[in-house]
Amino acid sequence: MEEELLTLREKIIKVLLESSDPLSAEEIADILGLKSNEHRRVYNELYHIAKSIRRKSKNRVMLYMIPPRCEACGYVFKDLDKPKKPSKCPRCISERISSPLFIIKEK
């Protein structure tokens, strides 16, 4: 399939399947040549990708998220409903939060 004909969602899936390491939304946006402020759009697409690849593969393939973590106190944001990078730590109020990382793997 030609690269130009793929939707953003399909391009993100392709990038994650080809990557051996987990990637952040910012890294995915960079690889795809998106503008620096479009990582929010990548987060939105990742939410839908998680649901669709699980359904299409009958739970054999999953999008995994390594949750964001506070760089100051180590708090891990494991109860997120949607993929995103929180702005502040609820424990120490630090804004030094690592980005969540994503990878697609078979169960």
N, C-alpha and C positions, 0 to 999 in steps of 0.2 A: 504494500500500500504506500502510495506517495506521501511523504512527510507533510506536504502542504494541505492534503485532503483530510488529515486527522483533526478531530476536534481537540480543544484544550484538554479535556478529560482524557482522551485517548493518548495524547502526548505525555501527560503526567504518568499514566499507567505504564507506558513504554519506558520512560525514564526510570521509574521505580523498579520495573522488572529487570532492566539492564544494569542497575546499580548493585554492587556487592555490599555496599555500606548504606546504613540508613541516612536519609537526606532531610534537611529542614525545608520548610516552604520557601525560604529565601534562596536556598541552593537550587531548588527545582525551578524557581522563577528565573534565576541566572542562567541555568542550563538551557532553558527554553527561550532565552532572549527577551523575557518580559521586562517591563519597566520596574524600577525598584519598589514602587508603591503597589504593585500588583500581587504581592505575596498574600494579601487578604483574599484575593480571588482564588489563589491556589488552595488556601485553607477551605474555602467553600466547596471547591471541586473535590477535595480529599474526603470531605464528609459524604458526598454522594458516591464517590468511588468505593469507599468502604462497604456501603450497602450493596452496590451493584455487582462488584466482583465476588462477594460472598454468595450472593444469590445465583449468579451465572455459573459459578464453579461448584455449586451444591455444597458449600462450606469446606471445600478442599483448599482454596486459596483465600488468604486474608490480608488485609492492610493492617499492619501493626504500627502502633505509635509508642515511641519511647517518650514518656511524659516530660514536660518542662520541669526544671528544677531551679530553685533559688540559689544563686551563686554565693550569697552571703551566709545563709543559715542551713542550706541543704534541704529545705522543705520541698517535697515532691508533689506536684499537682496531679494526683491520680484520679480524681473524681470529675474530670471534664466531660461535659455532654457532647461537645463538638471540638474538633481539632482547632486549637488557637494558641497564641502565646499570651499568657496573662500579663497584665501591666505591672502589678505589684504583688509582693508576697503577703499573704494574710498573717503570717507569723511575725515578721520583722519589718514589714513595709518597704523593703528594698525593691528597687526597680531593676536590679541585675538578675534577670531571669533568662535561663537558657531556652532556646527554641525547641519545641518538640521535634522529634525526628521520626521519619516514616520509611517503611520498607514493605514490599509485598513479598510474601513467602507462602509456600504450601504448608499446611498444618502438619 
